[in-house]
Structure formats: structure tokens, C-alpha cells
Amino acid sequence: MAEVTRFALIGCGVISTKHAEAITAINGAKLIAVADTDEEKVTEFSNRYDVDSYTDYRKMLQREDIDVVNILTPSGMHAEMAIHSARAGKHVIVEKPMDIQIEKAHAMIQACRDAGVKLAVISQHRFDPSTIRVKEEIKQGSLGNLVLGQAAINWYRSQGYYDSGDWRGTWKLDGGGALMNQGIHTVDLLQFLMGPVESVYAHTATLAHERIEVEDVAVATVKFKNGAIGTIVGTTSAFPGFSARIEVFGTNGSAIINNDVLTHLYIKEEGSQGEMYGKGPSENLADHPSEGSIGGAKDPANINGLSHQMQILDMIHSINEDREPLVNGEEGLKPLEIILAIYQSARTGRPIVFS
């Protein structure tokens, strides 16, 4: 087992600080280098964390003392950088989405397999206590047969947010809007809890922003392979920014996660039918029955870093134990496939059925 796992970052954007802080908080992890094409930005970042800086990530990859590379660049760049990193013998952690094209995502997975390195796709909310609790209740059958799952990401991004980077709001590099950029974590948790998706039917629109190519409003209906149905709603137009919310309903119980906090958990007692309209005595079994924090609804820099830390720690364990990361490339594909199917449905006006 390695005493210290050495990390490097590619990209010094908003999320890079979360990764740097998460790495430095882990005993046995060390951040040693960072790369970005913006010389001023990468110099400031390297000085802040006392690490080496590069304006060409390929030169950074030539170092033999880097174990893991975290790719934090615009989404359309992910696959190419991951493939270069894998061929250089580095394990790869890539921010969501893993890429914006299915073919490139598959190429990334294959490159890591061929090189014998690990690939993890950031889906940090799978490591939240709320997600773990609800997933366990579902596995144990506490909620009964799942019947309805709903995901809503009612966030706000100003016109200035999209104007702040020429890649934002473009199909080429952002790959999508309210769903692909802001909503992908919530979409991932919905399918993680409810199970595989059978089909989607969707509408998307750009209604509140200018000079962007992608959607700022999206609505989709979902049919799951277990027979349950659901909805996915996403927007970056809900001023001033509200919750990311997941609701899971089964024949014997309900669970609601609001801004990463389990706020409602009700399980019907065995043999009990309850009141005719469900108003009988019941206990909220949620650990934190509150509305939770605002998270990234208004500001992406306000995303809690603890779950990032847990996922990075899982990568370290997967290397030392020679196992797959809990959110590997195949898992990272799932929300990407769902969102791309939603976009296809919106373009064609037809439901998209998964094979």
C-alpha cells in the first residue's frame, strides 16, 4: 500500500478549489501539480497551494511522481485529457459529465482499461449520508415496490454566468445546459435510487437567457424498467435559486432528499393500512428533518466539499485494494445516457427507448 498518493489537477476553474481542499484534507494524499492554459490563473493557484504549475498538461503528465490526475476542464475536453492521462500511466478522476458524447466516454473507459489504470467519475452525492440511507432502505425493501421517482433542479444562473466563459452554454464544450451541467448529479441519484431507465419523453427550451445554445428549461417524463414512472425537471432560470430535490415513493413508504439532506423518511408499519387519506400518526425517520442548505442553487462555489473528499478517498482505496472505484466509467455513463436521450427526445418530439 502506498504511503502517499500524489495528485495533479488539470483545470483551475470554480470546482478546482473543492478538489484541492479535499485532497489536502486526506491523510495520505498530496497535491503536487496543477495545469491550466491561463498562465495567470495557474500561477495564482500553484502559489496558493504550494504546488508546481504547467500551462501544458501534457508536460505535467511526463512526471513519474504523479499517481492520479483530476480533470476539471470544460466537459467537451474530458475524454481527450483522460485518454492522454491513462496512456501516461495515471489513474483518472474526471468531473461530471465524464464527456458530452457517448462515443468519447466509451473511448475513455477503454483507454483506462488498456492502460491498467482506474477511472472514477465524480458523482459525489452518492457518498452523501442521505443517499446511502435511502439506497439501503430501498435494498431492504422498506419502501416496498417503487412507484414514483421525481428529480427537480430549480437553480439560477445569471446571464453574466454564461458570459463569463466562451465555453459556457455551448454544445461543443458544455454539452448541454440546465441538465448536463447543473442537473446531472440529481439525474444520477434518481436512476441510482430508482433503478435503470426504460424510456424518456421530453421538452426543452431556452427562455430566460441570451447568447447560449443550450436549454435553460427542461422537463422529462421517465419510465423505469421496474415499472415505476417519474419526472425530471431542470432549470437555470428559477431566481434566486431553489433546491435540488429528489422524491422517491413506494407502496410502503416515502423518502425526500432536499439539497443533499434527507428531510423526510416515512415507512408504513407492518400490517398497518394507515388512515384513508394518509393522515394517521406517523414518524419522520429522517436524521435531519429540515429543508437543508442551499448548496449550489445560487453559486457553484458553494458546493459542500466533504462528499468530494469521500469520493477521492474511494479512489485511493481502489488503487491500494486493486478494485473498481464505486463510481467507475460504466456508472458515469448512466446519467450521461439519460440526459442525451432527453435531448434527443426534445429534438425529435418522440419518446426514446433504452435498449
C-alpha positions in Angstrom: 0.0 0.0 0.0 1.4 3.4 -1.0 2.1 5.7 1.9 1.2 8.8 -0.1 -1.0 9.1 -3.2 0.1 12.1 -5.3 -2.4 14.1 -7.2 -2.3 16.6 -10.1 -5.2 18.8 -11.4 -5.9 19.8 -14.9 -8.1 23.0 -14.9 -8.2 25.8 -12.4 -11.9 26.7 -12.7 -14.5 27.1 -10.0 -14.5 23.4 -8.9 -10.7 23.1 -8.6 -10.6 24.6 -5.2 -13.0 21.9 -3.9 -10.7 19.2 -5.3 -7.6 20.8 -3.9 -9.1 21.3 -0.4 -10.5 17.7 -0.5 -7.1 16.3 -1.4 -5.2 18.3 1.2 -7.7 17.2 3.9 -7.0 13.5 3.3 -4.3 11.8 5.3 -2.0 10.0 2.8 -2.9 12.3 -0.2 -0.8 15.1 -1.6 -1.4 17.6 -4.3 1.8 18.2 -6.2 1.0 19.9 -9.5 -1.7 21.8 -11.5 -2.1 22.7 -15.2 -4.1 25.3 -16.9 -3.7 27.3 -20.2 -4.3 30.5 -18.3 -0.9 31.4 -17.0 -2.1 34.0 -14.5 -4.7 31.7 -13.1 -2.5 28.6 -12.8 0.3 30.7 -11.2 -2.1 32.1 -8.6 -3.4 28.6 -7.9 0.0 27.0 -7.6 1.2 29.7 -5.2 -1.9 29.3 -3.0 -1.3 25.5 -2.6 2.5 25.5 -3.0 2.5 23.1 -6.0 4.2 23.1 -9.4 2.4 24.7 -12.3 2.1 24.0 -16.0 0.4 25.7 -18.9 0.7 22.4 -21.0 -0.9 19.5 -19.2 1.0 17.0 -21.4 4.3 18.2 -20.0 2.9 17.7 -16.5 1.8 14.1 -17.4 5.5 13.3 -18.2 6.3 13.4 -14.5 6.7 9.9 -12.9 5.7 11.0 -9.4 2.0 11.7 -10.3 -0.4 8.9 -9.4 -3.8 10.4 -10.0 -4.9 13.2 -12.4 -8.2 15.1 -11.6 -9.7 16.5 -14.8 -11.6 19.7 -14.1 -11.9 21.3 -17.5 -14.9 22.1 -19.7 -16.9 19.0 -20.4 -16.1 18.6 -24.0 -12.4 18.3 -23.2 -12.7 15.5 -20.7 -12.2 12.4 -22.9 -9.1 13.6 -24.7 -7.4 14.6 -21.5 -8.4 11.4 -19.8 -7.1 9.3 -22.6 -3.7 11.2 -22.6 -3.6 10.7 -18.8 -4.3 7.0 -19.0 -1.7 6.4 -21.6 0.8 8.2 -19.4 0.0 5.6 -16.7 -2.0 7.9 -14.4 -5.2 7.0 -12.7 -8.1 9.4 -13.6 -10.7 11.2 -11.7 -13.0 13.2 -14.1 -15.6 15.8 -13.1 -19.2 15.4 -14.4 -20.2 14.8 -17.0 -17.4 12.3 -18.0 -17.8 13.7 -21.5 -20.6 15.1 -23.7 -20.5 12.3 -26.3 -21.2 8.6 -25.7 -18.5 7.5 -28.1 -15.8 9.6 -26.4 -16.9 8.3 -23.0 -16.6 4.7 -24.2 -13.1 5.6 -25.6 -12.1 7.0 -22.2 -13.2 3.8 -20.4 -11.4 1.6 -22.9 -8.2 3.7 -22.7 -8.1 3.3 -18.9 -8.8 -0.4 -19.2 -6.0 -0.8 -21.8 -3.5 1.1 -19.6 -4.5 -0.7 -16.4 -5.4 2.4 -14.5 -8.5 3.3 -12.5 -11.2 5.7 -13.8 -13.6 7.5 -11.4 -16.4 9.9 -12.5 -17.3 12.5 -9.9 -20.8 11.8 -8.6 -20.0 12.9 -5.1 -23.6 12.9 -3.9 -23.7 9.1 -4.0 -21.4 9.4 -0.9 -23.8 11.6 1.0 -25.3 10.0 4.1 -28.8 10.8 2.8 -28.2 8.9 -0.4 -26.6 6.0 1.4 -29.6 5.8 3.9 -32.3 5.9 1.2 -30.5 3.4 -1.0 -30.2 0.9 1.9 -33.9 1.3 2.8 -34.8 0.5 -0.8 -32.4 -2.5 -0.9 -34.0 -3.8 2.3 -37.5 -3.4 0.8 -38.6 -0.9 3.5 -40.3 1.3 0.9 -42.0 -1.6 -0.8 -42.3 -1.6 -4.6 -41.1 1.7 -6.1 -43.9 3.5 -7.9 -42.8 7.1 -8.5 -39.5 9.0 -8.6 -39.1 12.7 -9.1 -36.0 14.9 -9.6 -36.1 18.7 -9.7 -33.2 21.1 -10.1 -34.6 24.6 -9.8 -31.4 26.6 -9.8 -30.4 30.1 -11.1 -27.6 31.2 -13.3 -27.4 34.8 -14.5 -26.6 36.0 -18.0 -23.3 37.1 -16.6 -22.5 33.5 -15.6 -22.9 32.3 -19.2 -21.0 35.3 -20.5 -18.1 34.6 -18.1 -16.6 31.9 -20.3 -16.9 31.4 -24.0 -17.4 27.7 -23.5 -20.4 28.1 -21.2 -23.8 27.4 -22.8 -22.3 25.8 -25.9 -23.0 22.4 -27.3 -19.3 21.9 -28.3 -17.8 22.3 -24.8 -20.7 22.5 -22.2 -22.6 19.7 -24.0 -25.9 21.0 -22.7 -27.4 23.4 -20.2 -29.6 23.0 -17.1 -29.5 19.2 -17.2 -26.0 18.4 -18.5 -24.1 21.0 -16.4 -26.2 21.7 -13.3 -28.6 18.8 -13.1 -26.5 15.7 -13.9 -25.8 14.8 -10.3 -29.5 14.8 -9.4 -30.3 12.8 -12.5 -27.7 10.3 -11.5 -29.1 10.0 -8.0 -32.6 9.4 -9.4 -31.5 6.5 -11.5 -29.2 5.2 -8.8 -32.1 5.0 -6.3 -35.0 4.1 -8.7 -33.1 1.8 -11.0 -32.4 1.6 -14.7 -34.4 3.7 -17.1 -36.6 2.2 -19.8 -37.6 5.3 -21.7 -37.9 9.1 -21.6 -40.0 11.7 -23.3 -39.0 15.4 -23.0 -39.4 19.0 -23.9 -36.5 21.6 -23.6 -36.3 25.3 -24.3 -34.1 28.4 -24.0 -36.4 31.0 -22.5 -34.5 33.2 -20.0 -31.0 33.7 -21.4 -29.4 35.2 -24.4 -26.3 34.1 -26.4 -26.5 30.5 -25.3 -27.1 27.4 -27.5 -28.4 25.1 -24.8 -31.5 24.7 -22.7 -32.3 26.7 -19.6 -35.6 24.8 -19.0 -36.2 21.1 -19.4 -39.0 18.7 -18.4 -39.0 14.9 -19.0 -41.2 12.0 -18.1 -39.4 8.8 -17.3 -40.4 5.1 -17.2 -38.2 2.8 -15.2 -37.5 -0.8 -16.0 -39.1 -1.9 -12.7 -42.4 -0.4 -13.8 -42.2 2.8 -11.8 -42.6 6.2 -13.5 -41.1 9.6 -12.8 -40.2 13.1 -13.8 -37.1 15.1 -14.3 -37.3 18.9 -14.2 -34.3 21.3 -14.6 -33.8 25.0 -15.0 -31.2 27.7 -14.5 -34.0 30.3 -14.6 -35.5 30.0 -11.1 -34.5 33.3 -9.4 -32.9 33.4 -6.9 -32.2 29.7 -6.9 -34.0 26.9 -5.1 -33.5 23.3 -4.1 -32.2 20.3 -5.8 -34.8 17.7 -4.7 -35.3 14.0 -5.1 -38.6 12.3 -4.1 -38.9 8.5 -4.0 -42.3 6.9 -3.3 -43.0 3.2 -2.8 -46.0 1.1 -1.8 -44.8 1.1 1.8 -43.0 4.4 2.3 -41.5 7.6 1.0 -38.2 9.4 1.1 -37.3 13.0 0.2 -33.8 14.4 -0.2 -33.7 18.2 -0.3 -30.4 19.9 -1.1 -28.4 16.7 -0.1 -30.2 16.4 3.2 -32.7 13.6 4.0 -35.6 15.7 5.2 -38.5 13.1 5.0 -38.5 9.3 5.5 -41.8 7.6 6.3 -42.2 3.8 6.4 -45.6 2.2 6.9 -45.7 -0.2 9.9 -46.1 -3.8 9.0 -49.8 -4.7 8.8 -50.9 -1.1 9.0 -53.0 0.4 6.3 -53.0 3.9 7.8 -55.8 6.4 7.6 -57.9 6.6 4.5 -56.0 9.8 3.4 -52.7 9.1 5.0 -53.2 11.5 7.9 -52.8 9.0 10.6 -50.0 9.0 13.2 -46.6 8.5 11.6 -43.0 9.2 12.4 -40.5 11.1 10.3 -37.4 8.8 10.4 -35.1 11.3 8.6 -32.0 12.1 10.6 -32.3 15.8 9.7 -35.9 16.7 9.1 -35.2 20.2 7.8 -35.0 22.0 4.5 -31.2 21.6 4.2 -28.7 24.1 2.9 -29.0 26.0 -0.4 -25.9 24.3 -1.9 -25.1 25.2 -5.5 -28.5 26.6 -6.3 -27.2 30.2 -6.4 -23.4 29.7 -6.5 -21.5 26.7 -7.8 -18.6 27.6 -5.5 -20.9 26.9 -2.5 -21.0 23.1 -3.1 -20.0 21.2 0.0 -16.6 19.6 -0.4 -16.9 16.7 2.1 -18.5 14.3 -0.4 -15.8 15.1 -2.9 -13.3 14.2 -0.2 -15.1 10.8 0.3 -15.0 10.0 -3.4 -11.3 10.9 -3.8 -10.7 8.7 -0.7 -12.5 5.9 -2.5 -10.2 6.3 -5.5 -7.2 5.9 -3.1 -8.7 2.8 -1.6 -9.5 1.4 -5.1 -5.8 1.8 -6.1 -4.5 0.3 -2.9 -7.0 -2.6 -2.9 -6.9 -3.1 -6.7 -10.7 -2.8 -7.1 -13.0 -0.7 -9.2 -13.9 2.8 -7.8 -17.5 2.9 -6.6 -18.4 5.3 -9.4 -16.4 3.9 -12.3 -16.7 4.7 -16.0 -19.7 2.5 -16.5 -21.5 4.1 -13.7 -20.6 7.6 -15.0 -22.2 6.6 -18.4 -25.6 6.2 -16.9 -26.7 9.8 -16.3 -24.9 10.9 -19.5 -27.0 8.4 -21.5 -30.2 9.6 -19.8 -29.6 13.3 -20.5 -28.5 12.7 -24.1 -31.7 10.7 -24.6 -33.7 13.6 -23.1 -32.1 16.0 -25.7 -32.8 13.5 -28.5 -36.5 13.3 -27.4 -36.8 17.0 -27.3 -35.3 17.4 -30.8 -37.4 14.7 -32.4 -40.6 15.0 -30.4 -40.6 11.3 -29.8 -40.0 9.1 -26.7 -36.6 7.5 -26.6 -36.4 3.8 -25.5 -33.3 2.4 -24.0 -32.0 -1.0 -25.2 
